[in-house]
């Protein structure tokens, strides 16, 4: 399957991209994009035609249940330790610029 400039422009219009700029440079970039997309599609065709009979699926962590961990709160740092690295503070609070 060959990807044409018209197909790229139609897809770009659906994506609300303006690739239809006038000029020789724009036409050259569309031709380059068409060639790149054509290479990707050809590679996907090669992958589709590969014989995968007898090939085990890759490992997926979703297929192996994880042992649940205890859900306990741990206090690892004090407020003073955390606020010590703040560039600006007011009491036990960080001072940040106002956001509107």
C-alpha positions as CSV (number, residue, x, y, z in Angstrom):
1,X,0.0,0.0,0.0
2,X,1.4,3.4,-1.0
3,X,0.6,6.4,1.1
4,X,-0.2,9.4,-1.0
5,X,0.0,13.1,-0.3
6,X,-3.8,13.3,-0.7
7,X,-4.2,10.7,2.1
8,X,-1.9,12.6,4.4
9,X,-3.8,15.8,3.7
10,X,-7.1,14.1,4.4
11,X,-5.8,12.6,7.6
12,X,-4.3,16.0,8.6
13,X,-7.7,17.7,8.0
14,X,-9.4,15.1,10.3
15,X,-6.8,15.9,13.0
16,X,-7.2,19.6,12.4
17,X,-3.6,20.0,11.3
18,X,-2.8,22.5,8.6
19,X,-0.3,20.7,6.3
20,X,-1.6,22.2,3.1
21,X,0.8,25.1,3.0
22,X,1.7,26.3,-0.5
23,X,5.2,26.1,-2.0
24,X,7.8,23.7,-3.1
25,X,9.2,23.1,0.3
26,X,5.8,22.0,1.7
27,X,5.3,19.6,-1.2
28,X,8.7,18.1,-0.5
29,X,8.0,17.7,3.2
30,X,4.6,16.0,2.3
31,X,6.5,13.6,-0.1
32,X,9.0,12.8,2.7
33,X,6.2,12.2,5.2
34,X,4.4,10.0,2.7
35,X,7.6,8.0,2.2
36,X,8.1,7.6,6.0
37,X,4.5,6.5,6.6
38,X,4.8,4.1,3.7
39,X,7.9,2.5,5.3
40,X,6.0,2.1,8.6
41,X,3.1,0.4,7.0
42,X,5.4,-1.9,5.0
43,X,7.2,-2.9,8.2
44,X,3.8,-3.6,9.9
45,X,2.9,-5.8,6.9
46,X,6.2,-7.7,7.4
47,X,5.3,-8.2,11.1
48,X,1.8,-9.3,10.2
49,X,3.2,-12.0,7.9
50,X,5.6,-13.5,10.5
51,X,4.9,-17.0,11.7
52,X,4.3,-16.8,15.4
53,X,3.0,-20.3,16.0
54,X,4.6,-21.8,19.0
55,X,5.9,-18.5,20.3
56,X,5.1,-18.0,23.9
57,X,3.6,-14.6,24.8
58,X,5.8,-12.1,26.6
59,X,5.7,-11.8,30.4
60,X,3.0,-9.5,31.7
61,X,2.8,-8.5,35.4
62,X,-1.0,-8.4,35.1
63,X,-1.0,-12.2,34.7
64,X,0.8,-12.7,38.0
65,X,-1.0,-11.5,41.1
66,X,1.1,-9.5,43.5
67,X,1.0,-10.3,47.2
68,X,-0.8,-7.6,49.1
69,X,1.3,-5.5,51.4
70,X,0.1,-4.2,54.7
71,X,-1.6,-0.9,54.4
72,X,-0.2,1.0,57.3
73,X,0.7,4.6,57.6
74,X,4.3,5.3,58.5
75,X,5.8,8.6,59.6
76,X,9.2,8.7,58.2
77,X,10.0,12.5,58.5
78,X,9.0,15.2,60.8
79,X,7.5,18.5,59.6
80,X,10.7,20.3,60.6
81,X,12.8,17.9,58.5
82,X,10.6,18.5,55.5
83,X,10.4,22.3,55.8
84,X,14.2,22.6,56.4
85,X,14.8,22.4,52.7
86,X,12.2,25.1,51.7
87,X,13.7,28.2,50.2
88,X,11.1,30.3,51.9
89,X,8.8,29.4,54.8
90,X,6.4,30.8,57.3
91,X,6.1,28.7,60.4
92,X,5.5,25.1,59.3
93,X,4.3,26.2,55.8
94,X,5.9,26.6,52.4
95,X,5.7,30.2,51.0
96,X,4.9,30.1,47.3
97,X,4.0,32.8,44.8
98,X,0.3,33.4,44.4
99,X,-1.4,31.6,41.6
100,X,-4.4,33.3,40.0
